[in-house]
Amino acid sequence: MAERPVFFVHQGKVVSEIYSFEWYSGFAVSQKQKSIKSLHNAIIKADGDAKPLEISTKSTETIGVKLSAFNLRINNHTLENVFQSAKVFEHGGPYLDLLDMSPKEAKRDERLRNSGSLKAFRYQNEDFPLVPQTVFYDFIYITAVKKSLTEGEINTILQYNYFTDIEFNPAKSINTQARAAAILKMVVAEYGYLPSFNKENFIQYHKEHISYVSSSFSTDF
C-alpha cells in the first residue's frame, strides 16, 4: 500500500487529503498508470461523485499530460526549467543557464543543492518570497497554462474535481502540479475564465484560498 495527497476545492479553498491505495512497483509507464488507477478508485470509493484527474506525463487523459510541468511552457521554456532557474540561494543563483537544459537535467543540477539556503525566487526581475509556501510555483504554473493552452483546453479542467500527482511525495518536496491544477480549477470556476495575475494580486489570492492543512474529511475505508 502507498499514500498520496489528493487536492480539491472545498468551501472556497484548495485543500488536500491523504488517500491509501495499492502501489504497483516498477518504472514502466504501465505500472505508474496502474497505481494512478488504484488511487483514483480509492477516491471514487470515498466519493461517488468524484472525477479525478492525474496531472503528469503518466496521465491517461490528454489534458492531464498537457498540464504537466514538463509540458507547460513560458517563453519557449518548460515550467520546470523556469522554476529551477529562478532559485536564489545564499551563495548563488539564479542560474539562468538552467533554462537551456532538459527539465530533468535542470532539476538535478548540483548547484541547486550546493549553494546554501534557498532565499527567494527571481522571475522577470521580481523577487517572490518563500512564504506563502508554493506561491511562486503556483504563480508560474497558472502563467504557463495561460500561455500554453487554448481557452477550450483550460475550461476542460472544470470537468474534474480531484487532482493527483502520482510522483509527488510531500516528505521530499512541497510543490506539486496537482495542487496547482486545483488552484486553476478554482480560479476558472470563480472567474469564468483564466485571468492574468500580477505578483501582488496572486500572492494575496494565494493567502486567502490555499490551505496547507488536510481537510477533516475521512478517507478510512
Salt bridges, closest charged atoms under 4 A:
GLU90 OE1 - HIS91 NE2 3.73
ASP97 OD2 - ARG111 NH2 2.71
ASP109 OD1 - ARG111 NE 2.88
ASP127 OD1 - ARG122 NE 2.69
ASP138 OD2 - HIS206 NE2 2.68
GLU153 OE2 - LYS66 NZ 2.33
GLU167 OE2 - LYS32 NZ 3.05
GLU200 OE2 - LYS199 NZ 3.97
GLU208 OE1 - HIS209 NE2 3.88
